């Protein structure tokens, strides 16, 4: 009788407690590493999109100064339907023509863009702002529209703690990134 029950215990299939603990520990490590990877992904997205926006602002200024018969501008707005920020580069032939779209930048949904109002950063969303327009003078490169084109901006990720600041200087249209 004793040998029969001993043989049954030895032939049981399944996990022992030690094996189960090891599997759970490996799962916990894998989940922790994937969370770290997502945070890195969102940080890289912020870097990519902020660099893309700053490059586009500089490109609009350069094209405006190089072309005498075209009018270039970059608009930045929050689309409440898509729940994301959209930057649109526009061009117009002559002073009375209609604007056509050259390029569109769609920011990820977990991105916030804010503008400095003198005391604090305010979201570029209705009702605070409906549209930010970057327009430059064709001869001097100065920012034309002082109402909302120049100033300090902040791009941040709601998924990570990464914040990138930059400033568009009115006098020369230069874009300076914060260190």
N, C-alpha and C positions, 0 to 999 in steps of 0.2 A: 504494500500500500504506500509506503513511504517513497520508494523508488518511482512509482507511477506519478505521484504528485510532483516530485522533483523534476521529472522529465517534462511535465506540462509547463512548469514555470520557465525552464530553460528555453523552450521552443516558442514562447510567446512573441508575437510580432508587435511592433509599435515603438514609440519613443520612450526613453527613460527620462527621468526628471533632469538630469544633467544635459542631455541632448536638447531638450526643450528650452532650457535656460540659454544655451549657446545660440540656438536659432533666434530666440527673442533678442539677445544682445546684438547679433548681426543685423537684424531688422531695424533696431533702434539706431544703430550706427548709420545704416543706409538712409534712413529717413532724415537724420540730422545732416548728413552730407548733401542730400538733395535740397534741403532748405537753404543751406549755405550757397549752393549753386544758383538757386533762383535769385537770391539777394545780389550775387555778383552779376547775373544777367540783367537785372533792373538797373544796377549801377552803370553797366556798360551801355544800356539803352539811353540813359540820361546823357552820358558823355557824347554818344553818337548824335542824338537829336539836337543837343545844344550846339555842338560844333556845326551841324548842318544849318541850323537857323542863323548862327553868326556868319557863316560863310555866305549864306544867301543875302543877308543884309549888306555885306561888303560887295557882293556881286551886283546887287541892284544899284548901289552907289556908283560903282565903276561903269556899269552900262549907261547910267543916266549921264555921267560926265563925258562918255565917249560918243554918245549919240545926240545930235542936235534936233532931229525931227521926231524922236520917239520919247515917250514919257514912261518911266518905269517906277513901280512902287511894290512894296511888300506889305500885305495885310496879315494880321494875326488876330484870330477870333476864336471864340469858344462856341462849338456847335452843340447845343443842348440836346438835340435829337440823337446824335452819335455819342454824346458825352465825352468829347475829346477836343483838343485844340487843333486848329488847322491854319497853317501858314500858306499863303497864296501869292506867287509872284505874278504881277500883271504888267502888260505893256499896252500902250495906246499910240496909234499913229496920229501925229499932229495934235494940236491943242483941243480939238473938238471931237475927235474920234472916240469910239467906244473901246473899253479895255477888254483885252483877251487874256486868258490864262496861259502862262508859260510853264509854271511848275507848281505843284502842290505838295506840302509836307504835312502828313497826318501824324500827330504825336500819339503815343500810346495812351490808353485810358488812365493809367496810374501816374500821369504827369500833371503837375500844377505849374502854371506860369503866373508870376506876380510882378507888379510894377510898384516902384517906390513912389509914394505920394508926398514925401517930405518928412513924414513921421513914422510910417510903417509900410510894409509891403501889402498891397491889395491884389486879390485875385483878378485876373483879366477875364471876368465873367459878368454877365448881366446880373444885377443892375449897376455894378461898379464901372465896368467898361463894356462896351459892346464890340468895339473894333479898335485895334492899334494899327496905325498906318505909318510905314517908314517911307518917307519921300525925301529926295535930296535935290539940291539946286544943281543945275546942269553945268554951271561954270565954277563955283567954289566948292561944291561937294557938301555944303552945310545942310543940316537937317532943315527942311522947309517947314514942316508942321510941328511947331513947338508945343502944341496942345497935347500930343501924345506920342510922338515918334522918338524924341530923345529922352534920356533919363536912365535910371538904373532898373534892371530886371533881374529876376531870380527864377531859375528853372529847378524844380525839385521833383523827387519821386515820392509818392505816397507809400510805395512798397519798400523803399530803403531810406536811409538817412542822408543820401547824397544830395547836395545842393550846389548848383553852379550859378554864379552871379556874373553879370556883365553890364557894361554901361555904354550907351550910344551918346557920344559927345556932340552937342549941338554945333559948336563952332567949326568943326572940321569933318563931322560925320564918322569919326573914327570909333571903332568898337573895341573896348578894352575889357578883357576877362579878369575877374578877381582871381587872386592867387589862392 
